[in-house]
Amino acid sequence: MLKAGIIGCGYISKKHLDTLLRIDRVELGAVSDVEQSRMQAACDYYKKHKKTDTTIRQHTNYIDLIQNKEIDIVVIAVISGLHSKIAKEALTAGKHVIIEKPLALSIKDSNEIISLSALKKKRVLVCHQLRFRPILSKIKEIIESGYLGRPCMGSISVRINRSEDYYEAAPWRGSWDQDGGMLINQGIHMVDLLIWLLGDVQSVYGDVASVHSHKETEDLAAGILHFTNQAKGVIEVNSITKPSNQGYSLSLFFEKGSITLGGKGFDQLEHCFIENREALVQELELLCANKDEHFIMYQHFINAVEDRVDVLRMDAAEGKKALEAIFALYQSSKIGLPVQLPLEHFSTASMSVSKRKEDSND
Ligand SMILES: NC(=O)c1ccc[n+]([C@@H]2O[C@H](COP(=O)([O-])OP(=O)(O)OC[C@H]3O[C@@H](n4cnc5c(N)ncnc54)[C@H](O)[C@@H]3O)[C@@H](O)[C@H]2O)c1
C-alpha cells in the first residue's frame, strides 16, 4: 500500500481527500498546514469517510512530512508561490509528487523540477485534470487518429466572476509573487487544453488589464498564439463577468471538422462535426456527462508510480507548456510585441508594478 501526504489543507485539498478515499492502492499517511484546525478537519474528514481510526500524522512544518519515511507521494496543495520550492524539496527527498497547478511561477523553477524528476527517477503529476475528462481524452484520441485532419485554429474563453471577498478570503490570491495572475490561476486549464489539442506554441502576442484595484494581478487578458504547425489560437479570459460566472469554452477548427465545448461546468458539447464520422459525434455526446477526471488522473498517476504505464500524460514538462505560453503573453503585454518560445527566463514576480518601477529606475 502506498502512502500519500498532503501539504496544504485548504479549499482544493478536499478534492484530493475525496479522490484518495476512492483509490484502493493509496492511503493518507500525513497532512501539513500552518493552521492546526485545517489539518484536524482534513484528518477527521478522511477518517470518517474511510471508516478507519488509522493514525494520520500532522506536521505544522511541511519539511517534517517530506522527511517522513513512510510517505511515498507528496501532494502539494498549498498556495501557488510555494509549489516549486516544496516540489524540489520533495523530489530531493526521493518522493513522487502530485503538484497542484501551476507547476511553478518561473521558467527557472519549472526547469529545475523537470531536471530533478529525471535525476531522481520520481514521477511528477501536475493537476491539469481536464486532460483526463473522458470527452477531452476522446477528442485527443480522435485528433491523433487523424479523423479531423490538419489543425487550423482554436479558441478558448473564460468568463467568470471573482469578487473582492474571494481575494480577501486568501491574501495570496491576486499577488504576482504568490498567485501569478488570473490567467495562471483560472485560465491555465483552458490554455493547457488548447495547446494539448492543437500543438506546440511558436509565439504569443497579448495584452492584459486590471479593472479592479483590490489586488495586484490582471482581471482580463487577450492573446493570439501561433503554433509550430501553423495553426492559430485565440485566448480571451476575464474574471469580471457580471453578475456571475458565465462559463468556459473551447472551440477547435480542423480541416475535416469542428468542435465546441462550453457551459458553466464546461460540460456541454455545443457543436460537433467530424466529416464522415457520425458515430464519433454520438460517442462524444454520450461522454459529456462524465466528469470523473480527478479519479482517472490519480489512477493514471498511481499506474505510473507502479511502472504500469511508461508515459505520464501530465508530467512536469507537459505542465510547463501552458505556463510558458502564459509567461510569453505576460511578457508580450510588457513590451508590446510578439514573444517567441522557448523562453529563457520569466518570473511572474517581474510583473509587479513596484518591481517594474524599480527595474525602470535601474
Ligand atoms: N486544479 C484545480 O482545478 C485547482 C482548483 C483550485 C485551486 N487549485 C490550486 O490549489 C492551490 C491551493 O488553492 P486553494 O484554493 O486550496 O487555497 P487555500 O488558500 O484555500 O489553501 C491553501 C492552504 O495552504 C496552507 N498553507 C500556506 N502556507 C503553508 C505552509 N508553509 N505549509 C503548509 N500549509 C500552508 C494554508 O494555510 C491553506 O490552508 C493553489 O495553487 C491553486 O492554484 C487548483
The ligand as an SDF file (V2000), in Angstrom:
LIG
                    3D

 44 48  0  0  0  0  0  0  0  0999 V2000
   -6.6910   22.0070  -10.1090 N   0  0  0  0  0  0  0  0  0  0  0  0
   -7.6260   22.9040   -9.8630 C   0  0  0  0  0  0  0  0  0  0  0  0
   -8.6460   22.9850  -10.5630 O   0  0  0  0  0  0  0  0  0  0  0  0
   -7.4630   23.8460   -8.7040 C   0  0  0  0  0  0  0  0  0  0  0  0
   -8.5910   24.4510   -8.1340 C   0  0  0  0  0  0  0  0  0  0  0  0
   -8.4010   25.3080   -7.0280 C   0  0  0  0  0  0  0  0  0  0  0  0
   -7.1000   25.5550   -6.5570 C   0  0  0  0  0  0  0  0  0  0  0  0
   -6.0330   24.9600   -7.1710 N   0  0  0  0  0  0  0  0  0  0  0  0
   -4.6620   25.2470   -6.7020 C   0  0  0  0  0  0  0  0  0  0  0  0
   -4.5090   24.7300   -5.3880 O   0  0  0  0  0  0  0  0  0  0  0  0
   -3.6500   25.5690   -4.6120 C   0  0  0  0  0  0  0  0  0  0  0  0
   -4.3470   25.9190   -3.3140 C   0  0  0  0  0  0  0  0  0  0  0  0
   -5.5250   26.6300   -3.5970 O   0  0  0  0  0  0  0  0  0  0  0  0
   -6.7040   26.7380   -2.5170 P   0  0  0  0  0  0  0  0  0  0  0  0
   -7.8090   27.4400   -3.2040 O   0  0  0  0  0  0  0  0  0  0  0  0
   -6.9030   25.4130   -1.8820 O   0  0  0  0  0  0  0  0  0  0  0  0
   -6.0230   27.7500   -1.4570 O   0  0  0  0  0  0  0  0  0  0  0  0
   -6.3680   27.9200    0.0840 P   0  0  0  0  0  0  0  0  0  0  0  0
   -5.8790   29.2670    0.4510 O   0  0  0  0  0  0  0  0  0  0  0  0
   -7.7860   27.5540    0.3480 O   0  0  0  0  0  0  0  0  0  0  0  0
   -5.4620   26.8010    0.7730 O   0  0  0  0  0  0  0  0  0  0  0  0
   -4.0710   26.8980    0.8620 C   0  0  0  0  0  0  0  0  0  0  0  0
   -3.6490   26.2070    2.1640 C   0  0  0  0  0  0  0  0  0  0  0  0
   -2.2270   26.1980    2.2380 O   0  0  0  0  0  0  0  0  0  0  0  0
   -1.8920   26.4290    3.6010 C   0  0  0  0  0  0  0  0  0  0  0  0
   -0.5000   26.8750    3.7050 N   0  0  0  0  0  0  0  0  0  0  0  0
    0.0160   28.0870    3.4360 C   0  0  0  0  0  0  0  0  0  0  0  0
    1.3530   28.0950    3.6850 N   0  0  0  0  0  0  0  0  0  0  0  0
    1.6740   26.8430    4.1020 C   0  0  0  0  0  0  0  0  0  0  0  0
    2.8840   26.2080    4.5010 C   0  0  0  0  0  0  0  0  0  0  0  0
    4.0520   26.8680    4.5260 N   0  0  0  0  0  0  0  0  0  0  0  0
    2.8430   24.8990    4.8730 N   0  0  0  0  0  0  0  0  0  0  0  0
    1.6770   24.2180    4.8710 C   0  0  0  0  0  0  0  0  0  0  0  0
    0.4870   24.7720    4.5030 N   0  0  0  0  0  0  0  0  0  0  0  0
    0.4880   26.0620    4.1160 C   0  0  0  0  0  0  0  0  0  0  0  0
   -2.9100   27.4640    4.0700 C   0  0  0  0  0  0  0  0  0  0  0  0
   -2.9910   27.5520    5.4810 O   0  0  0  0  0  0  0  0  0  0  0  0
   -4.1740   26.9300    3.4290 C   0  0  0  0  0  0  0  0  0  0  0  0
   -4.8500   26.0250    4.2550 O   0  0  0  0  0  0  0  0  0  0  0  0
   -3.3300   26.7780   -5.4900 C   0  0  0  0  0  0  0  0  0  0  0  0
   -2.0450   26.6260   -6.0170 O   0  0  0  0  0  0  0  0  0  0  0  0
   -4.3700   26.7410   -6.6020 C   0  0  0  0  0  0  0  0  0  0  0  0
   -3.8740   27.2210   -7.8360 O   0  0  0  0  0  0  0  0  0  0  0  0
   -6.2040   24.1110   -8.2070 C   0  0  0  0  0  0  0  0  0  0  0  0
  1  2  1  0
  2  3  2  0
  2  4  1  0
  4  5  1  0
  4 44  2  0
  5  6  2  0
  6  7  1  0
  7  8  2  0
  8  9  1  0
  8 44  1  0
  9 10  1  0
  9 42  1  0
 10 11  1  0
 11 12  1  0
 11 40  1  0
 12 13  1  0
 13 14  1  0
 14 15  2  0
 14 16  1  0
 14 17  1  0
 17 18  1  0
 18 19  2  0
 18 20  1  0
 18 21  1  0
 21 22  1  0
 22 23  1  0
 23 24  1  0
 23 38  1  0
 24 25  1  0
 25 26  1  0
 25 36  1  0
 26 27  1  0
 26 35  1  0
 27 28  2  0
 28 29  1  0
 29 30  1  0
 29 35  2  0
 30 31  1  0
 30 32  2  0
 32 33  1  0
 33 34  2  0
 34 35  1  0
 36 37  1  0
 36 38  1  0
 38 39  1  0
 40 41  1  0
 40 42  1  0
 42 43  1  0
M  CHG  2   8   1  16  -1
M  END
$$$$
